[in-house]
Amino acid sequence: MGRLRYWKTGLPAGLGLDNVVKMDCLFKDINDLNVLPEIIRQKFKGKYPVHKAFTLDFIRDGIKFQIDAIAYKGLDMSKTQRPKRKFENKRAD
């Protein structure tokens, strides 16, 4: 995780990581994708946002990783539990 050690939040005032509901994780090197689960575990403390990851060639040199996030102010995830998703294969008879 050495190359991905920096984490800066650019969330507006009043919003924190507990408000993040969706993330797009952009990687320069696909091999760094292996550290994403650990980063999410450390930063979100069990309340994981929906996320997707893909590789990208950045315009600026030196950028190896970027997260674009959507946060919802009306929902404080530190005080609620996300519902467990249950996927069922339902057939119409």
Secondary structure as GFF3:
##gff-version 3
##sequence-region A 1 93
A	DSSP	three_ten_helix	2	4	.	.	.	ID=ss1
A	DSSP	three_ten_helix	17	19	.	.	.	ID=ss2
A	DSSP	beta_strand	20	27	.	.	.	ID=ss3
A	DSSP	three_ten_helix	30	35	.	.	.	ID=ss4
A	DSSP	alpha_helix	36	44	.	.	.	ID=ss5
A	DSSP	beta_strand	50	55	.	.	.	ID=ss6
A	DSSP	beta_strand	65	71	.	.	.	ID=ss7
###
